[in-house]
Amino acid sequence: MTIRDDEKLKQMLIESDALLQGHFLLSSGLHSDKYIQCAKLTQYPKYSNYVAQALSELYQNEKIDVVIGGAFGGIVLAYAMASILNVRNIFAERIDGKFSLRRGFEIKKGERLLIAEDVCTTGKSILEVKELINEYEGETIGSAIIIDRCEEKGQDLGMRKEWLLSVVANTYESSNCPLCKEGNAPIKPGSRK
C-alpha cells in the first residue's frame, strides 16, 4: 500500500475544518474514528484549485475527453479539473440507489473519461461510476481522488488510481465497533443514505 503525504493539503484540511475526529458512519457502512468532509475543503476556491491542479498534473499526459464526478463528492473536483484540462465535465447522480446520467448529460461511445472523487474508502462510488461509463461504452482512464483512506478493499480498483493524501483511520464493521460498545452512537455527516 502506497502512502502519500501532502503537507500543504493537510494544512488546508485543518484550516477548513474538514478533518473530523469522533465516531462516524461512512458511506461504505463502516464505522470510523476519523471523517473527511471534503465539501468543507472545496467550498474555498483556492483549495479546490490547488487539489484540481495537483491531480490534473498527474494525468497531463493522458488524452481525456470528459471528467466525470459522482454526486455529490466528485462534482466540484470534476468541474475544477475539467476547467484545468480544458475538457467537458459531467456528473452522475443516484436514481433509486444507482448512478445515472440526467440533465441531458451523455457519454459518447469511445470517449475517454477520468473519474473525480473526493474520498476513497472502499472504492464503491468510483466503481459504480466506472460501471456507468461501461454502459455507455466509454473508456475509463483512471480515478483522481483527493483523499485515500487506505482501506484494503479500496486499493485495487482495476484502473489507474491517483490521489494526493493518504489518511489512515481506524475503521470497524458495525457489529464489531469498539466506539459503539462504549455507548457512542455514530453520526453520518456524508450524503449517501
Buried (B, 14 or more C-beta within 10 A) or exposed (E): EEEBEBEEBBEBBEEBEBBBEEBBBBBBEBBBBBBBBBBBBBEBEEBBBBBBEBBBEBBEEEEBBBBBBBBBBBBBBBBBBBBBBEBBBBBBBBEEEEBEBEEEBEBEEEBBBBBBBBBBBBBBBBBBBBEBBEEBEBBBBBBBBBBBBBBEBBBEBEBBBBBBBBBEBEBBEEEEBEBBEEEEEBEEBBEBE
